[in-house]
Amino acid sequence: LGVAALGDVTGGRALEGMRERMRGHPVGVQLLRERPILTAEQLDAPQLRLLPTGTLGREYVDFMDAHGFEVGGRPGVRFVDDEELAWVMLRYRQVHDFFHVITGLPPTVLGEVGLKAFEYVHTGLPSCALSAAVGPLRLPAAQRALLVGKLWPWALRSRGGGDLMCCWYERKLHVPVEEVREELGVEQAPQV
């Protein structure tokens, strides 16, 4: 199984919890009702490049360009039978790169492991916990020390923030990233 499939088959209870939290939040209710899908057409890269530096959309497209990622390039959900829960998982995957932008973590092994710890705190997804627990085995000792000493404590501090799944990222592309962080109660990650 690939990483995405692992998330599908292990995510049942966590996805139910994510959905319940969304049902208790006005934006979450709206998202569950409309079930938007993030596509390359909707997240129009040439238009995003015209936004001012520092806005969510501009920082997002710069991040995607810098790392050779495709907008809308996340895998679909194959092993979640409940249609609404399958959409919750898809939404989580599709906004993952927005999490990179909001937290400031790079898509390196260290950055991804730190982000997975952050995502686990916010979603409870077992695949995030597994990545956060096993990923450090690939890190040199100095980076493991950064992870344990800085990134894991930062991820745990983020627990009291807003619900990252209850945000219309696609409607906040023109908003400064700092304002989105404040709205979501997210502290930027320590530099790694």
N, C-alpha and C positions, 0 to 999 in steps of 0.2 A: 504494500500500500504506500502511496505517496503521502506527503505531509497533509495535503488538503483532505484526502480520503480518511486519514487518521483523525483529523478534526471532526469530520462527519460522523464517524462511527463511535467516537468517544464523547461527543458533545451533548448528548441528550438532556441530562438534568441541567447542565449549565445553560443550554439554549432555552430551556423552559424558564429558568430564572431570569435570563436576559429579557425574554418576552414579557414576563410578569412585571419587571421593572419598567419596561417600555409602556406597558398598559397603564401604569401608574403615573405617567409623565405626559403632559399635554402634547409635546412634540413627538414623543414616542407613539402615542395613539395615532397621531396624524401620519407618521411614517408607516406604521403597521397597516393603516387603512389604504394608503396610496402605493406602498411598496415600490418606491422608485428604484430603478436600476441605473447605475452609473455607467455611461457609455462614452466612447471617444467623441461621439457627436455632441453629447451634452457637455462634456468637459473639453470644449474646443481649444486645443493647445495653442493655435495661432492667436486666438482672442485672449487667452490667459496671459500670453507673453506681452500683451499690450497693457496689462494692469500694472499699477505702481508697485515697485519693489516693497516688500513687507506685507503685502496683502496675502491672504490665504491662497488665492488662485495663482498669483505670480510665484509665490514660494513653492507651491505644489508643482507647477509645471517646470520650474527651475530644477527642483529635486528630481522629477521624472527624467528630464533631459540629461542632467548631470550623470545619472546612473544607467541610462539606456533602457528605462522602463517604459512600457506602453500603458497609456491610460486605458482602463477597461480590460487590462490583460490578466485579471485574476480568474482562476478556474471556477467553474460552476460547482454546484452542490449535487452530489450523486447519491449519497447514502443517508439522507434524512427524508423520511416518508411524509411527515407532516408538512404541508405546503407553506404554512406561515413560519414554522421553525426553519425550514430550508431557506426562506427569504432572510430571516435573521442572520443565519450563517453567511449567506451571500453578502449581505450588507456589511457584516463584520470584515469579511475579506476585502470588499471594495473600498472601505475607508481606512484600511491598514496604512496605506501610504500617507494619508492625512495625519495619522498618528505620528509618523516619522517627522512630518513638518511641524506639528504642534509641539512635540517633545524635543525636537532638535537632534534626535538620534540618527546616526548614519546607518546605511544598510550594510554594515560590516558584521562579522560574527559577534563581536562585542556589542555593537549597537542593537543587533537583532535579539540577542539574548536578553539584554536590558529591556528592550521593548516588550519582549514576550513576558517578562516578569510583570511589567506595568499592565499589559493586557490581561494577564491572569488575575491580578488584583481587581480589575474592572469587569471581567467577564466570567471568571471561574472556569474557563474552558480547560479541560485536562491537557489538551495538546499544547497550550501555552505553558502550563506548569512543567510538562515534560521537556519542552524546549529550554525553559529557564533552568531546569535541573541538569539536563544532559549536555546542553550547549557549552557550558564552561569547560568540559573535558577537551574541547578543541582549542582552548585559549592558552597562551603562554602564562606563566605564573604572574607576571606583572599585570596583565589584563584581568586575570582572575581576581587579583587584589582590588583593582578598580571596580570590578563588578560587585564583589562582596562588600567593599568599603564605601562605595558611592552609589552605584546604580540600584542595588537591591534596597538599601534604605530609602532612596528617592522613590522607588516604585511603591514601597509600603506606605510612605507619607501621602501618596496620591490617593489612597483609599477614600478619603473624605471629600474628594472632588465630585464634580457632576458626572452624570451618566454619559459616557462618550458615544453610546448608541442612540442617544436622544438629541441629535444635532443634524440639522440640514446643512451639511458641509457644502453641498452644491449650491445653496442659496447664500452662502457666506464668502464666496470667492473674492468679493470686492472688499471684505472687512479685513483690517489689519490682523495679522496672526496673533499679536499680543492681546487684542480684544477677544479673540476666540478663546485663547488660553484662559483669560480672566473669566469669561462666561462659563467655561467648562470647569473652572477651578483646577487647572493643570499648571503645575510648576514645570518650567523648562528643565530638562535633564541636565545633570552635571556634564561638562565637556569631557569627552573621552577620545 
